[in-house]
Amino acid sequence: MDLVEVIPDRLHMLRFPIGQAYLWRDGGALTLIDAGQAGSADAIEGAIRSIGLLPERLERIVLTHCHRDHVGAAGELAARWGAEVLAHALDAPVIRGEQPVPEPVLLDWELPLYAHGLTAPQAPPTRVDREVKDGEVLPFGEGAVVVHAPGHTPGSIGIHLPAHGVLFTGDCVAGVGHVMLGVFNVDRALAVESMLRLAGLAPSVACFGHGGPLTSGAAATLLAAARAAAAPAS
């Protein structure tokens, strides 16, 4: 796992073999956006300590959606440090293991990528302490706004920090090579609508579930990519 500073003294990206998570800091209080693969808890704890922070100050883990490479270590970290686990109500039953993971409608070129993603360890059933909804404001980042962004999964969310111009898109948007609509969507048309909504927030920093974050020209790049995704196929 690699630890990458995105905003000094505020935001780090934790990059795993598949996918990534983000650590937000308010002084000593910590929030984790997604939690990597199962078995990553020790690496995440080590990364927190490596930058002089205390894992016992991890107050919450916000899960952008129910997929294994985002939920994986959430339960173990929450059990160790008492962090609250948050997710949208539509994905919470999947995260808890009460419902199956919704199957995506795959494009032909997505098939080998999807098979590769299945090599990540299966996430264990994980408790969700709080089910969030669109427009809800969470107590970090001077007001973190939940943005329901369905399409990748029914309960996918983005997290917007207006005071800092930061947007976490989850897997609605990908930044691998170039910014584009995320892959493996259960409803591509709905995912495009969600991407357009997220782009409309005009962030200064955009943090994706896969691919490096955008820290320059994020608003224009995200909007152009969303419009391209929405354009009719020629």
SVG drawing of the C-alpha trace seen along z (x, -y; Angstrom):
<svg xmlns="http://www.w3.org/2000/svg" viewBox="-32 -27 38 41">
<polyline fill="none" stroke="black" stroke-width="0.4" points="0.0,0.0 1.2,-3.5 0.4,-6.6 0.2,-9.8 -0.3,-13.3 -3.0,-15.2 -3.5,-18.3 -0.8,-19.0 -2.0,-18.3 -5.5,-17.5 -5.8,-14.7 -3.9,-11.6 -4.7,-8.9 -4.1,-5.2 -3.5,-3.3 -4.0,0.5 -3.3,3.0 -7.0,2.5 -8.6,-0.8 -7.9,-3.3 -9.1,-5.0 -8.7,-8.5 -7.8,-9.8 -9.2,-13.2 -7.8,-15.0 -9.4,-17.7 -6.6,-18.4 -6.2,-15.0 -9.6,-13.7 -9.7,-11.4 -12.2,-10.3 -11.6,-7.4 -13.4,-7.5 -13.6,-3.8 -11.5,-1.1 -9.6,0.8 -9.5,4.6 -10.1,7.1 -6.9,7.7 -5.7,4.1 -6.4,2.9 -2.8,3.3 -1.5,1.4 -4.0,-1.4 -3.1,-1.6 0.6,-1.7 0.0,-4.5 -1.9,-6.6 0.9,-6.2 3.6,-6.9 2.3,-10.5 2.3,-11.1 -1.4,-10.5 -3.2,-8.1 -5.6,-5.4 -7.6,-5.7 -8.7,-9.1 -10.4,-7.5 -14.0,-8.7 -15.8,-7.4 -15.5,-5.4 -17.6,-6.5 -18.3,-3.9 -19.0,-5.2 -20.6,-1.9 -20.8,1.8 -18.0,3.3 -15.3,5.5 -12.4,3.2 -14.0,0.3 -15.6,2.1 -12.9,4.6 -11.1,3.4 -14.0,1.3 -15.3,3.8 -11.9,4.6 -10.9,1.0 -14.2,0.1 -13.9,2.9 -10.3,1.9 -10.9,-1.8 -14.6,-2.3 -15.1,-4.2 -18.7,-4.7 -19.4,-3.1 -21.6,-5.1 -23.2,-4.1 -26.2,-4.9 -29.4,-3.0 -29.6,-1.3 -26.2,0.3 -26.2,0.9 -28.0,4.3 -25.3,5.5 -22.5,4.3 -24.0,6.1 -24.3,9.3 -28.1,9.3 -28.4,8.9 -26.2,10.0 -23.9,7.5 -25.9,6.1 -24.7,7.4 -23.3,4.8 -24.4,4.7 -21.0,5.1 -19.8,3.7 -17.7,6.1 -14.4,4.3 -15.2,4.3 -15.4,8.1 -11.6,8.8 -11.3,5.9 -14.2,7.1 -12.7,10.6 -9.5,9.1 -11.3,7.1 -12.8,10.3 -9.3,11.4 -9.6,8.9 -10.5,10.7 -14.2,10.9 -15.3,8.3 -16.8,9.9 -20.2,8.8 -19.6,5.4 -21.8,3.5 -23.3,0.1 -23.9,-2.1 -25.5,-5.0 -27.4,-5.0 -27.0,-8.3 -29.1,-10.1 -28.7,-12.7 -28.0,-16.1 -27.1,-15.0 -24.2,-16.9 -21.6,-15.0 -19.4,-16.5 -16.0,-16.6 -14.3,-18.8 -16.3,-21.8 -19.5,-20.2 -19.3,-17.1 -22.3,-16.8 -23.6,-13.4 -24.4,-13.3 -26.4,-10.3 -24.9,-9.2 -26.6,-6.0 -25.8,-4.0 -22.5,-2.3 -24.6,-0.7 -28.0,-1.8 -26.6,-3.3 -23.4,-4.9 -22.5,-8.3 -20.1,-11.1 -18.9,-13.2 -18.5,-17.0 -16.5,-19.3 -17.6,-22.7 -15.4,-24.6 -12.3,-23.0 -13.4,-22.4 -12.9,-18.7 -15.1,-16.0 -14.8,-12.3 -16.6,-10.6 -16.4,-6.9 -16.6,-4.8 -19.0,-7.0 -16.0,-8.6 -12.6,-7.0 -9.3,-8.7 -7.2,-5.8 -5.2,-7.3 -7.9,-9.9 -11.1,-11.0 -14.1,-9.1 -17.3,-7.5 -16.6,-4.7 -16.9,-1.1 -19.1,1.9 -22.3,-0.1 -25.7,1.5 -27.4,-1.3 -25.1,-3.2 -27.6,-5.9 -28.2,-6.7 -24.5,-6.7 -24.1,-9.3 -26.7,-11.5 -24.9,-11.1 -21.6,-12.0 -23.1,-15.2 -24.5,-16.1 -21.1,-15.6 -19.4,-17.6 -21.8,-20.4 -20.3,-20.8 -17.2,-22.3 -14.6,-21.0 -11.0,-22.2 -9.8,-18.7 -11.5,-15.5 -10.7,-12.2 -11.7,-9.0 -12.1,-5.4 -9.6,-4.4 -6.9,-6.6 -5.0,-9.6 -6.8,-12.6 -7.1,-15.8 -5.6,-18.8 -5.4,-21.2 -8.2,-22.1 -10.5,-19.6 -13.8,-21.4 -13.3,-21.8 -11.9,-18.3 -14.7,-16.7 -17.3,-18.7 -15.8,-17.9 -15.6,-14.2 -19.2,-14.1 -20.5,-15.8 -18.5,-13.3 -20.1,-10.4 -23.5,-11.9 -23.0,-12.6 -24.9,-10.2 -22.7,-7.5 -21.7,-8.3"/>
</svg>
